[in-house]
């Protein structure tokens, strides 16, 4: 069922989708069933957000184009959204993330393009740093973000039964095919050969350039190496982690789990795995914690564009944004 008539005012928008990157918002906009003229609805005095409005299925949706990345920018955008669109009951933080590639069962492997739906958030960078450089996360009930609302937990439970998973997967693939037609250059699968997971301890650095004194040291990486690709640095594929799904035809898998949210871009395979083991998280992202407590219901729906290690690049961002948007449309 779709919405045929435009809302009469801002109070009739019930769902907000918040995106930090333009390519994420582009994917969402392409899946609107109907677009409404956002200029007709205006916004509250002092609201600095930019909005697009439309419908997805039976829901009137307002899309928030964030001014920047991170928790503070997300909190500001969410507060403005709540002030202008008082009818929003569900806020979805949608986009791309860094994934924990290898998990305990179920769904042991997460691949680039897979979707992660939050069962809760962990502020992994909220704590104390000691002189020894040891970090202790604040983990008391007062410090932790609350559980999702009962309504959100019920929806997640329904989506995770076998019939719910299968239906969500099939609808997601259908929406992804639609996006490929509309946004071919963005939504095309880069290919299994481009999905490379290196051993956590294998650094992204000069490996054959003996003139680079910094990279010759075990723990150092020069500034230029950080900006170069794995091909340029000749990162050796003998250090790739073998994975079963790479030998199978690829379709994005939808995973459920805790998501780590913080203001740090995670680019360390060792730290990634350490935090994943400590906090049992599935992915890293930067906006969810800023939105989490401002609405009755909040979901983080993001797709893996990298493995949160030093080899990360932006090559998978477009496809990941497309798979996240496709899953969001029917979540």
Secondary structure in CASP SS format (residue, H / E / C, confidence):
PFRMAT SS
TARGET T0000
AUTHOR 0000-0000-0000
METHOD secondary structure of the structure
MODEL  1
X C 1.00
X C 1.00
X C 1.00
X C 1.00
X C 1.00
X C 1.00
X C 1.00
X C 1.00
X C 1.00
X H 1.00
X H 1.00
X H 1.00
X C 1.00
X C 1.00
X E 1.00
X E 1.00
X E 1.00
X E 1.00
X E 1.00
X C 1.00
X C 1.00
X H 1.00
X H 1.00
X H 1.00
X H 1.00
X H 1.00
X H 1.00
X H 1.00
X H 1.00
X H 1.00
X C 1.00
X C 1.00
X C 1.00
X E 1.00
X E 1.00
X E 1.00
X C 1.00
X H 1.00
X H 1.00
X H 1.00
X C 1.00
X C 1.00
X C 1.00
X C 1.00
X C 1.00
X C 1.00
X C 1.00
X C 1.00
X C 1.00
X E 1.00
X E 1.00
X E 1.00
X E 1.00
X E 1.00
X E 1.00
X E 1.00
X C 1.00
X C 1.00
X E 1.00
X E 1.00
X E 1.00
X E 1.00
X E 1.00
X E 1.00
X E 1.00
X C 1.00
X C 1.00
X C 1.00
X C 1.00
X C 1.00
X H 1.00
X H 1.00
X H 1.00
X H 1.00
X H 1.00
X H 1.00
X H 1.00
X H 1.00
X H 1.00
X H 1.00
X H 1.00
X H 1.00
X H 1.00
X H 1.00
X C 1.00
X C 1.00
X C 1.00
X C 1.00
X C 1.00
X E 1.00
X E 1.00
X E 1.00
X E 1.00
X E 1.00
X E 1.00
X E 1.00
X E 1.00
X E 1.00
X E 1.00
X C 1.00
X C 1.00
X E 1.00
X C 1.00
X C 1.00
X C 1.00
X C 1.00
X C 1.00
X C 1.00
X E 1.00
X C 1.00
X C 1.00
X C 1.00
X C 1.00
X C 1.00
X E 1.00
X E 1.00
X E 1.00
X E 1.00
X E 1.00
X E 1.00
X E 1.00
X E 1.00
X C 1.00
X C 1.00
X C 1.00
X C 1.00
X E 1.00
X E 1.00
X E 1.00
X C 1.00
X C 1.00
X C 1.00
X C 1.00
X C 1.00
X E 1.00
X E 1.00
X E 1.00
X C 1.00
X C 1.00
X C 1.00
X C 1.00
X C 1.00
X C 1.00
X C 1.00
X C 1.00
X C 1.00
X C 1.00
X C 1.00
X C 1.00
X H 1.00
X H 1.00
X H 1.00
X H 1.00
X H 1.00
X H 1.00
X H 1.00
X H 1.00
X H 1.00
X H 1.00
X H 1.00
X C 1.00
X H 1.00
X H 1.00
X H 1.00
X H 1.00
X H 1.00
X H 1.00
X H 1.00
X H 1.00
X H 1.00
X H 1.00
X H 1.00
X H 1.00
X H 1.00
X H 1.00
X H 1.00
X H 1.00
X H 1.00
X H 1.00
X H 1.00
X H 1.00
X H 1.00
X C 1.00
X H 1.00
X H 1.00
X H 1.00
X H 1.00
X C 1.00
X C 1.00
X C 1.00
X C 1.00
X H 1.00
X H 1.00
X H 1.00
X C 1.00
X C 1.00
X C 1.00
X E 1.00
X C 1.00
X C 1.00
X C 1.00
X C 1.00
X C 1.00
X C 1.00
X C 1.00
X C 1.00
X C 1.00
X C 1.00
X C 1.00
X C 1.00
X C 1.00
X C 1.00
X H 1.00
X H 1.00
X H 1.00
X H 1.00
X C 1.00
X C 1.00
X C 1.00
X C 1.00
X C 1.00
X C 1.00
X H 1.00
X H 1.00
X H 1.00
X H 1.00
X C 1.00
X C 1.00
X C 1.00
X H 1.00
X H 1.00
X H 1.00
X H 1.00
X C 1.00
X C 1.00
X C 1.00
X H 1.00
X H 1.00
X H 1.00
X E 1.00
X C 1.00
X C 1.00
X C 1.00
X H 1.00
X H 1.00
X H 1.00
X H 1.00
X C 1.00
X C 1.00
X C 1.00
X C 1.00
X C 1.00
X C 1.00
X E 1.00
X E 1.00
X E 1.00
X E 1.00
X E 1.00
X E 1.00
X E 1.00
X E 1.00
X C 1.00
X C 1.00
X C 1.00
X C 1.00
X C 1.00
X C 1.00
X C 1.00
X H 1.00
X H 1.00
X H 1.00
X H 1.00
X H 1.00
X H 1.00
X H 1.00
X H 1.00
X H 1.00
X H 1.00
X H 1.00
X C 1.00
X E 1.00
X E 1.00
X E 1.00
X E 1.00
X E 1.00
X C 1.00
X C 1.00
X H 1.00
X H 1.00
X H 1.00
X H 1.00
X C 1.00
X C 1.00
X C 1.00
X C 1.00
X C 1.00
X E 1.00
X E 1.00
X E 1.00
X E 1.00
X E 1.00
X E 1.00
X E 1.00
X E 1.00
X E 1.00
X E 1.00
X C 1.00
X C 1.00
X C 1.00
X C 1.00
X C 1.00
X C 1.00
X C 1.00
X C 1.00
X C 1.00
X C 1.00
X H 1.00
X H 1.00
X H 1.00
X H 1.00
X H 1.00
X H 1.00
X H 1.00
X H 1.00
X H 1.00
X H 1.00
X H 1.00
X H 1.00
X H 1.00
X C 1.00
X C 1.00
END
